[in-house]
């Protein structure tokens, strides 16, 4: 009876471990440095807490280490002579694959196990978290190593492997970069605030994790308790399972791999067109961003300049990509040129369709009855304290400005005629959120109306109730000369401030005050916060054109002498 062949040859595994000792030795040294940082505390609870956060930077190490390990272990496939000599021997591909796969796991496991034992010795009653740390690292490595090995067998040389590994890892951010750099500028009003969908990019998503377990301290007594593991582990298990699937696919590709593919850029031909498209678009993005740095694609030159640079980048990307795939510079042939022309025409057609906006994105303005609330800002982003309007009358004011702005499409970022930025975030009645962003021109009706909106008392004072209730909550006002004005004496000052708000002189927009923007001074208002037993404060900027407030302060001799002695105010 014929004996079954062993799945692994330990001689090959030992050779891999000794041959590539420097790579996992470096990993061990970096790991020790990480451990030293995490165990710089004296209390085991502090160490356990720091250890949970120390898993965040290990994502970068694991990402690089997995790629380097896979390239070294399976690098023989990239040399034609070595590849042919290797497969001329009586060697089963599955066994050779399993040998190096085991070596790859040991590259990670040996140094990580040493580090875990060292950590467990420092964690006291939390010793088991040292091995939980090992488990989290193992799941990370399983994903990245599985993806790296899969990339190895998709490519025929090291450069191709790096390209595929990078593209698969960062496919989601790349797609968003394409949309933001090429298509979004063609849709006037579409907000630049497009959050990165990290869920589809494990590298970025794992970096966003803060804790893998919770450590609680009792009343500052240095008595710590373990509160359990976080939900981040669910994502780790999912990506680790994906890594196992990728390893199985890598073995399937290896079994079907032709020896003559050694040295080719890509051996798995079905992904070659996808690589070419992504590579071409990357060049298009590069030319767009690079040319914008030198003003070639500035708003004054119009969108035709941007489209021209996009097209130039796409042409260069297509033909250099063909050079990589065909391993020759002789790619300017009729058939290849025709394929490039089809790709470029399709790309330009997508730009034209986007510009035509058949979905009506650029002309969309909501109705008042569709909006539950609206938050706005005079900058390119919405701050946590940005005002939110729920009153139908205020919502209609925002919608009216929005109507005016959809007809100002000729303006864009960087134009010297821009007055300010207007960012609107609508919370719709159905719970969805729609964000629009516009650049308001100077000396326009939209600028005037937006200035009044930005001077709304709710925006200036930051209250969330009504004006009447807010004035009743005011406890103290500190005037510019440092005097504390009780609320009972401050009613008239609050009314003066409100009058300047209604006149549009209290907004924080630079161009609303011209060169005298920096001549402002502060009034501090302390009021009861209804949401907590504490008090809240507001720092109100008073600009030189706030005539009512300045007149009140002068009449009551409450203006700082250094200000009142000048002729700048009033």
Steps between C-alpha positions, in 0.01 A plus 500: 500500500639840401551741787346845476738790442544725802331836458806688630874450475654628823840522332364769268334677793824504702687629196249784460531596868880511494527649151269791573597550864564878456139574405334337800789618720422859405133435573595370845706812575216730392261296712724533805505878452119499488485288816743730681278796412187322623662379824655833596233529771530344844142389559380185317169673426678789329710252303190307393331821386808616306538156346151520353587829333843372393327263258417798279851571363566126458265507201766686299772253607281202416399644162864543393631186669245274333585637154876464549464147643284385208739646244805334657339159548341472155749718314644201311194515274613838367829375351457295180812288551431433868132432436569247222776327699276477806211343314726262305551312827251237621316755704128530562383860482265458794788382721730786396216743566429350845871507595533871437157572645605340829825695489305821454288427805808414707664825390220674683428253780853455640574869574138576597488212748822622663349848531176362646685309772694815588176696516322241712782521756439876535121496512452340842137398543435599139759250367250347258482828307853437378366201309189695395749745348657206315155394378421846360836516325449150359164590349650814345792305359276226364316753287801691373708189439211331318459807279876523442525135395201541271671804345818296452319249282312767305829659395808377316754740649555692822385834365174348380445339840549833679259671260229236545545485878470879524203527265298229678578645844414855404234441237228676701704819566612498136141492380416792726808689382386450138155632582630796702773604257333442164123476525397700807631837366266457203199486730462854627390515861588142590680520831867418534413348837496140377605278789741218426318166504771318696288189553607373155864590567620281790832683522326834565217350706733313735695821553178668616462256794590645839433213738482123475406461864379733775687561827313695769651678800299526823479857636863590431609232747728329247280195542437379145237263364466325164174600329517257210590504132365750250309438177817566299573129524199424279665690215832326568339157467333601173820626336690193628240276331550700180874435533438124518284518186773694320756235594275233348463708184878548490550121503246464219686761294831326567370165382397659169805722466704464179876492555561733208312775686801560728608859446163619367345799672166323551445126463129491589381649173138579601621779732728659238223723354397610851860584583536697177185704570601581859856580396372729222268684736782543753703682236197712416463597866872571530496736201188673629641562847850583376375753246276664759809573712632721219170666418449321167159375610401809698133612491594793278609256228168319510422131512633433150854537635426241768352257248804549272740414782289201602510373142876552471556307821271221382690468169837477675360257756349272237815461293742467793263243648513307173881510520488337842253233391674419171857547629595713201498866397369407154138557585414766242331259264164546325316242710630639832441859390143410406448343845641811664272721291196297612605532866564876471171559316315302769675706767409830331143378448473430875622855568244647260218293648604608849510862388155469337369385841202289387423424866452871576756514782614855424148640471358329808345732757270357768154620589435626849263214579774248409750636752499412868800717589796667332852565624720750323855633517700777335792263442569178311414283797233481768620541858335312788362833625368611160149648541199289417173658389172324557266798472318490161563870443876461548505187284327696223772768522764234437302356210461847345879549508541151357273592209720800418822300522400229254513769235859602590671199346768710331664551839731248661764471771788742476321764295597855607133595492402247768341660806478193722421129498152375581456142617144377556418167662133410472345239725203384297165388631584140410817514715751526215767769480586708195800735496562777250785749482526823301738791454304825538602789273575845637247780464220253430156462649605159629793657688273754664243240604762253619663769714166562672462125550851477650406789732191324633487526882495120528823486299674778690396403854483126449178437691270212405172631639327830422628855541255573781605192697867567435483855639340359816785251535772767481677531832788743443651707220864605515555819299822595312627709793477194728185599688250232595153612398212321677223362285240743638707791367594330176165470328559813296850382401357168379245690293779712349687183411187354344446816296851464355425133425189595305699767315747231386803646684580207733608227257854361515544530120818693422370691197193612694725735698779569251837616624358567847428131567791476746392806698238299685485450877319254724199499728460195727153375588438244772165323506332199654525186291161329515652164401726488808529658847805696385511831317594568140703782352507678165780719364334759279718682246406866458611644166544874422175514301291375797373857553223424748721301738790745485266794560355324806847428641611860446184639656553287812876562508569127471736502204865419561687837519758371257221457249287804582799732475534414134277603216482149361176400665156650490 
